[in-house]
Amino acid sequence: MAVGARPSDIGGMIGRQSLMLVAAGVIAGLLAAWRVAPVIRSLLYGVTPGDGVSLVGAALFVVVVAAAATAIPVGRATRVEPASALRE
């Protein structure tokens, strides 16, 4: 934590970093799903392997869960006093 940083700056930094990790994971997951789709075609019932609604829905679900999981650490990080963090 930088001395003199505003809580909104710290929250934004943590939020951007987690968003970048989630975006990388979602992109990797979508690419893997696209690559493995022909293999699991026989396991899918009522959906095609490239079903856009299912893929986008799963990606949005992951983003929402990641945002919820990031909210608590962001809240804690914005409440930390820089002087007490340096003393620790």
PyMOL Python script that loads the backbone (N, CA, C, O; Angstrom):
from pymol import cmd

cmd.read_pdbstr("""\
ATOM      1  N   MET A   1       0.847  -1.169   0.000  1.00  0.00           N
ATOM      2  CA  MET A   1       0.000   0.000   0.000  1.00  0.00           C
ATOM      3  C   MET A   1       0.894   1.235   0.000  1.00  0.00           C
ATOM      4  O   MET A   1       1.837   1.320   0.787  1.00  0.00           O
ATOM      5  N   ALA A   2       0.614   2.152  -0.844  1.00  0.00           N
ATOM      6  CA  ALA A   2       1.400   3.374  -0.939  1.00  0.00           C
ATOM      7  C   ALA A   2       0.927   4.377   0.101  1.00  0.00           C
ATOM      8  O   ALA A   2      -0.272   4.554   0.319  1.00  0.00           O
ATOM      9  N   VAL A   3       1.899   5.035   0.742  1.00  0.00           N
ATOM     10  CA  VAL A   3       1.550   6.065   1.699  1.00  0.00           C
ATOM     11  C   VAL A   3       0.970   7.243   0.920  1.00  0.00           C
ATOM     12  O   VAL A   3       1.566   7.711  -0.050  1.00  0.00           O
ATOM     13  N   GLY A   4      -0.173   7.708   1.345  1.00  0.00           N
ATOM     14  CA  GLY A   4      -0.825   8.821   0.672  1.00  0.00           C
ATOM     15  C   GLY A   4      -1.824   8.402  -0.388  1.00  0.00           C
ATOM     16  O   GLY A   4      -2.488   9.256  -0.977  1.00  0.00           O
ATOM     17  N   ALA A   5      -1.945   7.118  -0.643  1.00  0.00           N
ATOM     18  CA  ALA A   5      -2.916   6.661  -1.635  1.00  0.00           C
ATOM     19  C   ALA A   5      -4.323   6.747  -1.056  1.00  0.00           C
ATOM     20  O   ALA A   5      -4.543   6.456   0.120  1.00  0.00           O
ATOM     21  N   ARG A   6      -5.247   7.141  -1.877  1.00  0.00           N
ATOM     22  CA  ARG A   6      -6.644   7.202  -1.452  1.00  0.00           C
ATOM     23  C   ARG A   6      -7.229   5.789  -1.451  1.00  0.00           C
ATOM     24  O   ARG A   6      -6.797   4.941  -2.232  1.00  0.00           O
ATOM     25  N   PRO A   7      -8.199   5.535  -0.587  1.00  0.00           N
ATOM     26  CA  PRO A   7      -8.829   4.211  -0.562  1.00  0.00           C
ATOM     27  C   PRO A   7      -9.412   3.802  -1.922  1.00  0.00           C
ATOM     28  O   PRO A   7      -9.387   2.625  -2.280  1.00  0.00           O
ATOM     29  N   SER A   8      -9.930   4.766  -2.668  1.00  0.00           N
ATOM     30  CA  SER A   8     -10.493   4.425  -3.981  1.00  0.00           C
ATOM     31  C   SER A   8      -9.395   3.984  -4.955  1.00  0.00           C
ATOM     32  O   SER A   8      -9.626   3.125  -5.807  1.00  0.00           O
ATOM     33  N   ASP A   9      -8.199   4.575  -4.826  1.00  0.00           N
ATOM     34  CA  ASP A   9      -7.076   4.155  -5.671  1.00  0.00           C
ATOM     35  C   ASP A   9      -6.679   2.715  -5.367  1.00  0.00           C
ATOM     36  O   ASP A   9      -6.424   1.924  -6.275  1.00  0.00           O
ATOM     37  N   ILE A  10      -6.630   2.390  -4.094  1.00  0.00           N
ATOM     38  CA  ILE A  10      -6.237   1.038  -3.678  1.00  0.00           C
ATOM     39  C   ILE A  10      -7.292   0.026  -4.111  1.00  0.00           C
ATOM     40  O   ILE A  10      -6.963  -1.038  -4.636  1.00  0.00           O
ATOM     41  N   GLY A  11      -8.569   0.364  -3.888  1.00  0.00           N
ATOM     42  CA  GLY A  11      -9.644  -0.528  -4.324  1.00  0.00           C
ATOM     43  C   GLY A  11      -9.650  -0.722  -5.822  1.00  0.00           C
ATOM     44  O   GLY A  11      -9.878  -1.830  -6.308  1.00  0.00           O
ATOM     45  N   GLY A  12      -9.400   0.353  -6.564  1.00  0.00           N
ATOM     46  CA  GLY A  12      -9.345   0.251  -8.020  1.00  0.00           C
ATOM     47  C   GLY A  12      -8.194  -0.610  -8.492  1.00  0.00           C
ATOM     48  O   GLY A  12      -8.339  -1.387  -9.436  1.00  0.00           O
ATOM     49  N   MET A  13      -7.040  -0.474  -7.831  1.00  0.00           N
ATOM     50  CA  MET A  13      -5.877  -1.269  -8.211  1.00  0.00           C
ATOM     51  C   MET A  13      -6.139  -2.765  -7.987  1.00  0.00           C
ATOM     52  O   MET A  13      -5.850  -3.591  -8.853  1.00  0.00           O
ATOM     53  N   ILE A  14      -6.681  -3.092  -6.833  1.00  0.00           N
ATOM     54  CA  ILE A  14      -6.967  -4.500  -6.539  1.00  0.00           C
ATOM     55  C   ILE A  14      -8.053  -5.018  -7.476  1.00  0.00           C
ATOM     56  O   ILE A  14      -7.966  -6.145  -7.963  1.00  0.00           O
ATOM     57  N   GLY A  15      -9.065  -4.212  -7.729  1.00  0.00           N
ATOM     58  CA  GLY A  15     -10.131  -4.615  -8.646  1.00  0.00           C
ATOM     59  C   GLY A  15      -9.621  -4.855 -10.060  1.00  0.00           C
ATOM     60  O   GLY A  15     -10.009  -5.830 -10.704  1.00  0.00           O
ATOM     61  N   ARG A  16      -8.744  -3.965 -10.552  1.00  0.00           N
ATOM     62  CA  ARG A  16      -8.180  -4.142 -11.900  1.00  0.00           C
ATOM     63  C   ARG A  16      -7.326  -5.397 -11.979  1.00  0.00           C
ATOM     64  O   ARG A  16      -7.407  -6.143 -12.954  1.00  0.00           O
ATOM     65  N   GLN A  17      -6.506  -5.635 -10.956  1.00  0.00           N
ATOM     66  CA  GLN A  17      -5.654  -6.820 -10.971  1.00  0.00           C
ATOM     67  C   GLN A  17      -6.476  -8.099 -10.966  1.00  0.00           C
ATOM     68  O   GLN A  17      -6.170  -9.038 -11.700  1.00  0.00           O
ATOM     69  N   SER A  18      -7.512  -8.141 -10.148  1.00  0.00           N
ATOM     70  CA  SER A  18      -8.335  -9.347 -10.118  1.00  0.00           C
ATOM     71  C   SER A  18      -9.133  -9.502 -11.407  1.00  0.00           C
ATOM     72  O   SER A  18      -9.337 -10.622 -11.876  1.00  0.00           O
ATOM     73  N   LEU A  19      -9.590  -8.386 -11.987  1.00  0.00           N
ATOM     74  CA  LEU A  19     -10.310  -8.456 -13.252  1.00  0.00           C
ATOM     75  C   LEU A  19      -9.416  -8.999 -14.364  1.00  0.00           C
ATOM     76  O   LEU A  19      -9.873  -9.766 -15.212  1.00  0.00           O
ATOM     77  N   MET A  20      -8.152  -8.606 -14.361  1.00  0.00           N
ATOM     78  CA  MET A  20      -7.233  -9.113 -15.377  1.00  0.00           C
ATOM     79  C   MET A  20      -7.015 -10.618 -15.216  1.00  0.00           C
ATOM     80  O   MET A  20      -6.955 -11.339 -16.212  1.00  0.00           O
ATOM     81  N   LEU A  21      -6.897 -11.097 -13.987  1.00  0.00           N
ATOM     82  CA  LEU A  21      -6.752 -12.536 -13.752  1.00  0.00           C
ATOM     83  C   LEU A  21      -8.008 -13.298 -14.174  1.00  0.00           C
ATOM     84  O   LEU A  21      -7.925 -14.359 -14.792  1.00  0.00           O
ATOM     85  N   VAL A  22      -9.162 -12.745 -13.833  1.00  0.00           N
ATOM     86  CA  VAL A  22     -10.422 -13.397 -14.215  1.00  0.00           C
ATOM     87  C   VAL A  22     -10.582 -13.411 -15.725  1.00  0.00           C
ATOM     88  O   VAL A  22     -11.015 -14.415 -16.290  1.00  0.00           O
ATOM     89  N   ALA A  23     -10.239 -12.310 -16.389  1.00  0.00           N
ATOM     90  CA  ALA A  23     -10.346 -12.255 -17.853  1.00  0.00           C
ATOM     91  C   ALA A  23      -9.425 -13.281 -18.499  1.00  0.00           C
ATOM     92  O   ALA A  23      -9.815 -13.949 -19.456  1.00  0.00           O
ATOM     93  N   ALA A  24      -8.214 -13.410 -17.985  1.00  0.00           N
ATOM     94  CA  ALA A  24      -7.287 -14.415 -18.526  1.00  0.00           C
ATOM     95  C   ALA A  24      -7.841 -15.819 -18.326  1.00  0.00           C
ATOM     96  O   ALA A  24      -7.744 -16.662 -19.219  1.00  0.00           O
ATOM     97  N   GLY A  25      -8.417 -16.070 -17.163  1.00  0.00           N
ATOM     98  CA  GLY A  25      -8.994 -17.386 -16.896  1.00  0.00           C
ATOM     99  C   GLY A  25     -10.202 -17.688 -17.760  1.00  0.00           C
ATOM    100  O   GLY A  25     -10.357 -18.807 -18.248  1.00  0.00           O
ATOM    101  N   VAL A  26     -11.058 -16.698 -17.952  1.00  0.00           N
ATOM    102  CA  VAL A  26     -12.248 -16.890 -18.790  1.00  0.00           C
ATOM    103  C   VAL A  26     -11.840 -17.138 -20.237  1.00  0.00           C
ATOM    104  O   VAL A  26     -12.395 -18.017 -20.897  1.00  0.00           O
ATOM    105  N   ILE A  27     -10.878 -16.373 -20.731  1.00  0.00           N
ATOM    106  CA  ILE A  27     -10.416 -16.564 -22.106  1.00  0.00           C
ATOM    107  C   ILE A  27      -9.787 -17.949 -22.268  1.00  0.00           C
ATOM    108  O   ILE A  27     -10.053 -18.643 -23.249  1.00  0.00           O
ATOM    109  N   ALA A  28      -8.956 -18.348 -21.309  1.00  0.00           N
ATOM    110  CA  ALA A  28      -8.345 -19.679 -21.378  1.00  0.00           C
ATOM    111  C   ALA A  28      -9.412 -20.770 -21.310  1.00  0.00           C
ATOM    112  O   ALA A  28      -9.325 -21.770 -22.022  1.00  0.00           O
ATOM    113  N   GLY A  29     -10.412 -20.581 -20.460  1.00  0.00           N
ATOM    114  CA  GLY A  29     -11.484 -21.560 -20.347  1.00  0.00           C
ATOM    115  C   GLY A  29     -12.323 -21.666 -21.608  1.00  0.00           C
ATOM    116  O   GLY A  29     -12.692 -22.764 -22.025  1.00  0.00           O
ATOM    117  N   LEU A  30     -12.625 -20.524 -22.217  1.00  0.00           N
ATOM    118  CA  LEU A  30     -13.401 -20.554 -23.457  1.00  0.00           C
ATOM    119  C   LEU A  30     -12.612 -21.205 -24.587  1.00  0.00           C
ATOM    120  O   LEU A  30     -13.170 -21.959 -25.384  1.00  0.00           O
ATOM    121  N   LEU A  31     -11.320 -20.915 -24.654  1.00  0.00           N
ATOM    122  CA  LEU A  31     -10.483 -21.560 -25.677  1.00  0.00           C
ATOM    123  C   LEU A  31     -10.391 -23.070 -25.447  1.00  0.00           C
ATOM    124  O   LEU A  31     -10.446 -23.853 -26.395  1.00  0.00           O
ATOM    125  N   ALA A  32     -10.250 -23.468 -24.185  1.00  0.00           N
ATOM    126  CA  ALA A  32     -10.191 -24.896 -23.873  1.00  0.00           C
ATOM    127  C   ALA A  32     -11.518 -25.573 -24.196  1.00  0.00           C
ATOM    128  O   ALA A  32     -11.536 -26.683 -24.728  1.00  0.00           O
ATOM    129  N   ALA A  33     -12.630 -24.910 -23.877  1.00  0.00           N
ATOM    130  CA  ALA A  33     -13.942 -25.483 -24.181  1.00  0.00           C
ATOM    131  C   ALA A  33     -14.135 -25.633 -25.680  1.00  0.00           C
ATOM    132  O   ALA A  33     -14.687 -26.629 -26.147  1.00  0.00           O
ATOM    133  N   TRP A  34     -13.683 -24.649 -26.421  1.00  0.00           N
ATOM    134  CA  TRP A  34     -13.799 -24.719 -27.882  1.00  0.00           C
ATOM    135  C   TRP A  34     -12.934 -25.842 -28.431  1.00  0.00           C
ATOM    136  O   TRP A  34     -13.337 -26.534 -29.366  1.00  0.00           O
ATOM    137  N   ARG A  35     -11.754 -26.030 -27.863  1.00  0.00           N
ATOM    138  CA  ARG A  35     -10.828 -27.059 -28.344  1.00  0.00           C
ATOM    139  C   ARG A  35     -11.296 -28.474 -27.990  1.00  0.00           C
ATOM    140  O   ARG A  35     -11.097 -29.409 -28.765  1.00  0.00           O
ATOM    141  N   VAL A  36     -11.915 -28.625 -26.824  1.00  0.00           N
ATOM    142  CA  VAL A  36     -12.325 -29.950 -26.346  1.00  0.00           C
ATOM    143  C   VAL A  36     -13.753 -30.294 -26.774  1.00  0.00           C
ATOM    144  O   VAL A  36     -14.182 -31.433 -26.589  1.00  0.00           O
ATOM    145  N   ALA A  37     -14.484 -29.365 -27.326  1.00  0.00           N
ATOM    146  CA  ALA A  37     -15.885 -29.567 -27.685  1.00  0.00           C
ATOM    147  C   ALA A  37     -16.129 -30.802 -28.548  1.00  0.00           C
ATOM    148  O   ALA A  37     -17.068 -31.549 -28.274  1.00  0.00           O
ATOM    149  N   PRO A  38     -15.330 -31.042 -29.566  1.00  0.00           N
ATOM    150  CA  PRO A  38     -15.603 -32.246 -30.360  1.00  0.00           C
ATOM    151  C   PRO A  38     -15.462 -33.545 -29.564  1.00  0.00           C
ATOM    152  O   PRO A  38     -16.143 -34.529 -29.855  1.00  0.00           O
ATOM    153  N   VAL A  39     -14.599 -33.551 -28.582  1.00  0.00           N
ATOM    154  CA  VAL A  39     -14.389 -34.755 -27.779  1.00  0.00           C
ATOM    155  C   VAL A  39     -15.591 -35.035 -26.884  1.00  0.00           C
ATOM    156  O   VAL A  39     -15.974 -36.191 -26.707  1.00  0.00           O
ATOM    157  N   ILE A  40     -16.184 -33.995 -26.321  1.00  0.00           N
ATOM    158  CA  ILE A  40     -17.295 -34.198 -25.394  1.00  0.00           C
ATOM    159  C   ILE A  40     -18.676 -34.067 -26.058  1.00  0.00           C
ATOM    160  O   ILE A  40     -19.696 -33.985 -25.375  1.00  0.00           O
ATOM    161  N   ARG A  41     -18.689 -34.050 -27.359  1.00  0.00           N
ATOM    162  CA  ARG A  41     -19.961 -33.908 -28.079  1.00  0.00           C
ATOM    163  C   ARG A  41     -20.960 -34.998 -27.673  1.00  0.00           C
ATOM    164  O   ARG A  41     -22.157 -34.725 -27.581  1.00  0.00           O
ATOM    165  N   SER A  42     -20.501 -36.203 -27.434  1.00  0.00           N
ATOM    166  CA  SER A  42     -21.415 -37.291 -27.084  1.00  0.00           C
ATOM    167  C   SER A  42     -21.971 -37.142 -25.665  1.00  0.00           C
ATOM    168  O   SER A  42     -22.992 -37.752 -25.347  1.00  0.00           O
ATOM    169  N   LEU A  43     -21.330 -36.350 -24.809  1.00  0.00           N
ATOM    170  CA  LEU A  43     -21.795 -36.169 -23.437  1.00  0.00           C
ATOM    171  C   LEU A  43     -22.824 -35.062 -23.297  1.00  0.00           C
ATOM    172  O   LEU A  43     -23.497 -34.967 -22.270  1.00  0.00           O
ATOM    173  N   LEU A  44     -22.953 -34.231 -24.309  1.00  0.00           N
ATOM    174  CA  LEU A  44     -23.877 -33.103 -24.245  1.00  0.00           C
ATOM    175  C   LEU A  44     -25.251 -33.521 -24.738  1.00  0.00           C
ATOM    176  O   LEU A  44     -25.372 -34.164 -25.782  1.00  0.00           O
ATOM    177  N   TYR A  45     -26.277 -33.161 -23.996  1.00  0.00           N
ATOM    178  CA  TYR A  45     -27.642 -33.496 -24.379  1.00  0.00           C
ATOM    179  C   TYR A  45     -28.437 -32.210 -24.545  1.00  0.00           C
ATOM    180  O   TYR A  45     -28.607 -31.460 -23.584  1.00  0.00           O
ATOM    181  N   GLY A  46     -28.913 -31.953 -25.719  1.00  0.00           N
ATOM    182  CA  GLY A  46     -29.744 -30.795 -25.976  1.00  0.00           C
ATOM    183  C   GLY A  46     -28.972 -29.503 -26.223  1.00  0.00           C
ATOM    184  O   GLY A  46     -29.572 -28.444 -26.407  1.00  0.00           O
ATOM    185  N   VAL A  47     -27.660 -29.590 -26.228  1.00  0.00           N
ATOM    186  CA  VAL A  47     -26.841 -28.402 -26.497  1.00  0.00           C
ATOM    187  C   VAL A  47     -25.740 -28.791 -27.467  1.00  0.00           C
ATOM    188  O   VAL A  47     -25.227 -29.910 -27.436  1.00  0.00           O
ATOM    189  N   THR A  48     -25.398 -27.869 -28.306  1.00  0.00           N
ATOM    190  CA  THR A  48     -24.268 -28.108 -29.196  1.00  0.00           C
ATOM    191  C   THR A  48     -22.991 -27.651 -28.483  1.00  0.00           C
ATOM    192  O   THR A  48     -23.053 -26.794 -27.602  1.00  0.00           O
ATOM    193  N   PRO A  49     -21.855 -28.204 -28.847  1.00  0.00           N
ATOM    194  CA  PRO A  49     -20.605 -27.824 -28.166  1.00  0.00           C
ATOM    195  C   PRO A  49     -20.274 -26.339 -28.291  1.00  0.00           C
ATOM    196  O   PRO A  49     -19.629 -25.774 -27.409  1.00  0.00           O
ATOM    197  N   GLY A  50     -20.703 -25.713 -29.360  1.00  0.00           N
ATOM    198  CA  GLY A  50     -20.409 -24.300 -29.543  1.00  0.00           C
ATOM    199  C   GLY A  50     -21.577 -23.401 -29.198  1.00  0.00           C
ATOM    200  O   GLY A  50     -21.670 -22.288 -29.716  1.00  0.00           O
ATOM    201  N   ASP A  51     -22.476 -23.861 -28.332  1.00  0.00           N
ATOM    202  CA  ASP A  51     -23.655 -23.091 -27.962  1.00  0.00           C
ATOM    203  C   ASP A  51     -23.234 -21.797 -27.265  1.00  0.00           C
ATOM    204  O   ASP A  51     -22.732 -21.813 -26.142  1.00  0.00           O
ATOM    205  N   GLY A  52     -23.447 -20.693 -27.948  1.00  0.00           N
ATOM    206  CA  GLY A  52     -22.990 -19.405 -27.444  1.00  0.00           C
ATOM    207  C   GLY A  52     -23.644 -18.984 -26.143  1.00  0.00           C
ATOM    208  O   GLY A  52     -22.988 -18.405 -25.278  1.00  0.00           O
ATOM    209  N   VAL A  53     -24.926 -19.268 -25.993  1.00  0.00           N
ATOM    210  CA  VAL A  53     -25.638 -18.861 -24.783  1.00  0.00           C
ATOM    211  C   VAL A  53     -25.056 -19.569 -23.564  1.00  0.00           C
ATOM    212  O   VAL A  53     -24.867 -18.947 -22.519  1.00  0.00           O
ATOM    213  N   SER A  54     -24.773 -20.858 -23.689  1.00  0.00           N
ATOM    214  CA  SER A  54     -24.202 -21.611 -22.574  1.00  0.00           C
ATOM    215  C   SER A  54     -22.800 -21.124 -22.232  1.00  0.00           C
ATOM    216  O   SER A  54     -22.462 -20.967 -21.059  1.00  0.00           O
ATOM    217  N   LEU A  55     -21.988 -20.887 -23.254  1.00  0.00           N
ATOM    218  CA  LEU A  55     -20.622 -20.435 -23.005  1.00  0.00           C
ATOM    219  C   LEU A  55     -20.591 -19.047 -22.384  1.00  0.00           C
ATOM    220  O   LEU A  55     -19.836 -18.802 -21.443  1.00  0.00           O
ATOM    221  N   VAL A  56     -21.402 -18.144 -22.903  1.00  0.00           N
ATOM    222  CA  VAL A  56     -21.446 -16.790 -22.350  1.00  0.00           C
ATOM    223  C   VAL A  56     -22.038 -16.811 -20.944  1.00  0.00           C
ATOM    224  O   VAL A  56     -21.577 -16.083 -20.065  1.00  0.00           O
ATOM    225  N   GLY A  57     -23.045 -17.630 -20.733  1.00  0.00           N
ATOM    226  CA  GLY A  57     -23.636 -17.743 -19.394  1.00  0.00           C
ATOM    227  C   GLY A  57     -22.635 -18.257 -18.373  1.00  0.00           C
ATOM    228  O   GLY A  57     -22.565 -17.745 -17.256  1.00  0.00           O
ATOM    229  N   ALA A  58     -21.865 -19.263 -18.749  1.00  0.00           N
ATOM    230  CA  ALA A  58     -20.846 -19.793 -17.837  1.00  0.00           C
ATOM    231  C   ALA A  58     -19.757 -18.755 -17.573  1.00  0.00           C
ATOM    232  O   ALA A  58     -19.295 -18.615 -16.440  1.00  0.00           O
ATOM    233  N   ALA A  59     -19.349 -18.036 -18.598  1.00  0.00           N
ATOM    234  CA  ALA A  59     -18.324 -17.001 -18.428  1.00  0.00           C
ATOM    235  C   ALA A  59     -18.832 -15.881 -17.522  1.00  0.00           C
ATOM    236  O   ALA A  59     -18.093 -15.408 -16.658  1.00  0.00           O
ATOM    237  N   LEU A  60     -20.067 -15.455 -17.703  1.00  0.00           N
ATOM    238  CA  LEU A  60     -20.642 -14.416 -16.845  1.00  0.00           C
ATOM    239  C   LEU A  60     -20.775 -14.888 -15.402  1.00  0.00           C
ATOM    240  O   LEU A  60     -20.552 -14.116 -14.470  1.00  0.00           O
ATOM    241  N   PHE A  61     -21.134 -16.146 -15.220  1.00  0.00           N
ATOM    242  CA  PHE A  61     -21.228 -16.708 -13.875  1.00  0.00           C
ATOM    243  C   PHE A  61     -19.874 -16.665 -13.177  1.00  0.00           C
ATOM    244  O   PHE A  61     -19.790 -16.310 -12.001  1.00  0.00           O
ATOM    245  N   VAL A  62     -18.820 -17.024 -13.895  1.00  0.00           N
ATOM    246  CA  VAL A  62     -17.473 -16.989 -13.323  1.00  0.00           C
ATOM    247  C   VAL A  62     -17.087 -15.556 -12.964  1.00  0.00           C
ATOM    248  O   VAL A  62     -16.504 -15.323 -11.905  1.00  0.00           O
ATOM    249  N   VAL A  63     -17.397 -14.612 -13.813  1.00  0.00           N
ATOM    250  CA  VAL A  63     -17.066 -13.205 -13.542  1.00  0.00           C
ATOM    251  C   VAL A  63     -17.821 -12.697 -12.317  1.00  0.00           C
ATOM    252  O   VAL A  63     -17.241 -11.998 -11.487  1.00  0.00           O
ATOM    253  N   VAL A  64     -19.102 -13.036 -12.188  1.00  0.00           N
ATOM    254  CA  VAL A  64     -19.898 -12.590 -11.044  1.00  0.00           C
ATOM    255  C   VAL A  64     -19.368 -13.201  -9.744  1.00  0.00           C
ATOM    256  O   VAL A  64     -19.261 -12.508  -8.732  1.00  0.00           O
ATOM    257  N   VAL A  65     -19.043 -14.477  -9.768  1.00  0.00           N
ATOM    258  CA  VAL A  65     -18.499 -15.127  -8.572  1.00  0.00           C
ATOM    259  C   VAL A  65     -17.146 -14.520  -8.201  1.00  0.00           C
ATOM    260  O   VAL A  65     -16.869 -14.296  -7.023  1.00  0.00           O
ATOM    261  N   ALA A  66     -16.313 -14.257  -9.187  1.00  0.00           N
ATOM    262  CA  ALA A  66     -15.007 -13.646  -8.914  1.00  0.00           C
ATOM    263  C   ALA A  66     -15.163 -12.238  -8.354  1.00  0.00           C
ATOM    264  O   ALA A  66     -14.414 -11.845  -7.460  1.00  0.00           O
ATOM    265  N   ALA A  67     -16.120 -11.476  -8.862  1.00  0.00           N
ATOM    266  CA  ALA A  67     -16.358 -10.133  -8.336  1.00  0.00           C
ATOM    267  C   ALA A  67     -16.834 -10.191  -6.889  1.00  0.00           C
ATOM    268  O   ALA A  67     -16.419  -9.379  -6.061  1.00  0.00           O
ATOM    269  N   ALA A  68     -17.691 -11.136  -6.591  1.00  0.00           N
ATOM    270  CA  ALA A  68     -18.149 -11.294  -5.208  1.00  0.00           C
ATOM    271  C   ALA A  68     -17.005 -11.729  -4.294  1.00  0.00           C
ATOM    272  O   ALA A  68     -16.916 -11.282  -3.151  1.00  0.00           O
ATOM    273  N   ALA A  69     -16.136 -12.596  -4.796  1.00  0.00           N
ATOM    274  CA  ALA A  69     -15.005 -13.054  -3.993  1.00  0.00           C
ATOM    275  C   ALA A  69     -13.961 -11.959  -3.807  1.00  0.00           C
ATOM    276  O   ALA A  69     -13.203 -11.993  -2.838  1.00  0.00           O
ATOM    277  N   THR A  70     -13.909 -11.004  -4.701  1.00  0.00           N
ATOM    278  CA  THR A  70     -12.949  -9.903  -4.608  1.00  0.00           C
ATOM    279  C   THR A  70     -13.466  -8.784  -3.717  1.00  0.00           C
ATOM    280  O   THR A  70     -12.672  -8.004  -3.191  1.00  0.00           O
ATOM    281  N   ALA A  71     -14.764  -8.687  -3.538  1.00  0.00           N
ATOM    282  CA  ALA A  71     -15.350  -7.562  -2.799  1.00  0.00           C
ATOM    283  C   ALA A  71     -14.865  -7.500  -1.357  1.00  0.00           C
ATOM    284  O   ALA A  71     -14.595  -6.410  -0.854  1.00  0.00           O
ATOM    285  N   ILE A  72     -14.748  -8.623  -0.685  1.00  0.00           N
ATOM    286  CA  ILE A  72     -14.321  -8.619   0.720  1.00  0.00           C
ATOM    287  C   ILE A  72     -12.867  -8.155   0.859  1.00  0.00           C
ATOM    288  O   ILE A  72     -12.604  -7.271   1.674  1.00  0.00           O
ATOM    289  N   PRO A  73     -11.910  -8.711   0.100  1.00  0.00           N
ATOM    290  CA  PRO A  73     -10.540  -8.206   0.217  1.00  0.00           C
ATOM    291  C   PRO A  73     -10.393  -6.737  -0.188  1.00  0.00           C
ATOM    292  O   PRO A  73      -9.581  -6.017   0.393  1.00  0.00           O
ATOM    293  N   VAL A  74     -11.158  -6.293  -1.164  1.00  0.00           N
ATOM    294  CA  VAL A  74     -11.090  -4.879  -1.557  1.00  0.00           C
ATOM    295  C   VAL A  74     -11.584  -4.006  -0.409  1.00  0.00           C
ATOM    296  O   VAL A  74     -10.984  -2.973  -0.111  1.00  0.00           O
ATOM    297  N   GLY A  75     -12.658  -4.411   0.224  1.00  0.00           N
ATOM    298  CA  GLY A  75     -13.174  -3.644   1.360  1.00  0.00           C
ATOM    299  C   GLY A  75     -12.180  -3.581   2.503  1.00  0.00           C
ATOM    300  O   GLY A  75     -12.010  -2.532   3.125  1.00  0.00           O
ATOM    301  N   ARG A  76     -11.527  -4.688   2.783  1.00  0.00           N
ATOM    302  CA  ARG A  76     -10.524  -4.702   3.850  1.00  0.00           C
ATOM    303  C   ARG A  76      -9.320  -3.851   3.489  1.00  0.00           C
ATOM    304  O   ARG A  76      -8.788  -3.133   4.336  1.00  0.00           O
ATOM    305  N   ALA A  77      -8.891  -3.925   2.247  1.00  0.00           N
ATOM    306  CA  ALA A  77      -7.710  -3.168   1.834  1.00  0.00           C
ATOM    307  C   ALA A  77      -7.961  -1.669   1.867  1.00  0.00           C
ATOM    308  O   ALA A  77      -7.042  -0.896   2.135  1.00  0.00           O
ATOM    309  N   THR A  78      -9.179  -1.252   1.601  1.00  0.00           N
ATOM    310  CA  THR A  78      -9.462   0.181   1.601  1.00  0.00           C
ATOM    311  C   THR A  78      -9.569   0.744   3.020  1.00  0.00           C
ATOM    312  O   THR A  78      -9.492   1.958   3.206  1.00  0.00           O
ATOM    313  N   ARG A  79      -9.744  -0.118   4.015  1.00  0.00           N
ATOM    314  CA  ARG A  79      -9.850   0.345   5.394  1.00  0.00           C
ATOM    315  C   ARG A  79      -8.529   0.297   6.160  1.00  0.00           C
ATOM    316  O   ARG A  79      -8.480   0.727   7.312  1.00  0.00           O
ATOM    317  N   VAL A  80      -7.469  -0.211   5.558  1.00  0.00           N
ATOM    318  CA  VAL A  80      -6.185  -0.319   6.245  1.00  0.00           C
ATOM    319  C   VAL A  80      -5.517   1.060   6.295  1.00  0.00           C
ATOM    320  O   VAL A  80      -5.444   1.770   5.292  1.00  0.00           O
ATOM    321  N   GLU A  81      -5.038   1.413   7.475  1.00  0.00           N
ATOM    322  CA  GLU A  81      -4.292   2.660   7.636  1.00  0.00           C
ATOM    323  C   GLU A  81      -2.849   2.432   7.191  1.00  0.00           C
ATOM    324  O   GLU A  81      -2.222   1.473   7.641  1.00  0.00           O
ATOM    325  N   PRO A  82      -2.308   3.279   6.323  1.00  0.00           N
ATOM    326  CA  PRO A  82      -0.938   3.077   5.829  1.00  0.00           C
ATOM    327  C   PRO A  82       0.111   3.030   6.942  1.00  0.00           C
ATOM    328  O   PRO A  82       1.065   2.257   6.863  1.00  0.00           O
ATOM    329  N   ALA A  83      -0.064   3.853   7.972  1.00  0.00           N
ATOM    330  CA  ALA A  83       0.927   3.879   9.056  1.00  0.00           C
ATOM    331  C   ALA A  83       0.937   2.560   9.816  1.00  0.00           C
ATOM    332  O   ALA A  83       2.005   2.065  10.174  1.00  0.00           O
ATOM    333  N   SER A  84      -0.228   1.987  10.066  1.00  0.00           N
ATOM    334  CA  SER A  84      -0.267   0.709  10.779  1.00  0.00           C
ATOM    335  C   SER A  84       0.243  -0.429   9.906  1.00  0.00           C
ATOM    336  O   SER A  84       0.820  -1.389  10.417  1.00  0.00           O
ATOM    337  N   ALA A  85       0.042  -0.336   8.611  1.00  0.00           N
ATOM    338  CA  ALA A  85       0.576  -1.358   7.705  1.00  0.00           C
ATOM    339  C   ALA A  85       2.098  -1.314   7.688  1.00  0.00           C
ATOM    340  O   ALA A  85       2.747  -2.358   7.614  1.00  0.00           O
ATOM    341  N   LEU A  86       2.675  -0.111   7.755  1.00  0.00           N
ATOM    342  CA  LEU A  86       4.132   0.013   7.777  1.00  0.00           C
ATOM    343  C   LEU A  86       4.701  -0.489   9.095  1.00  0.00           C
ATOM    344  O   LEU A  86       5.788  -1.066   9.110  1.00  0.00           O
ATOM    345  N   ARG A  87       3.995  -0.285  10.199  1.00  0.00           N
ATOM    346  CA  ARG A  87       4.472  -0.771  11.502  1.00  0.00           C
ATOM    347  C   ARG A  87       4.479  -2.281  11.572  1.00  0.00           C
ATOM    348  O   ARG A  87       5.330  -2.863  12.244  1.00  0.00           O
ATOM    349  N   GLU A  88       3.556  -2.924  10.898  1.00  0.00           N
ATOM    350  CA  GLU A  88       3.485  -4.382  10.928  1.00  0.00           C
ATOM    351  C   GLU A  88       4.609  -4.938  10.110  1.00  0.00           C
ATOM    352  O   GLU A  88       4.744  -6.156   9.995  1.00  0.00           O
TER     353      GLU A  88
END
""", "prot")
cmd.dss("prot")
cmd.show_as("cartoon", "prot")
cmd.util.cbc("prot")
cmd.orient("prot")
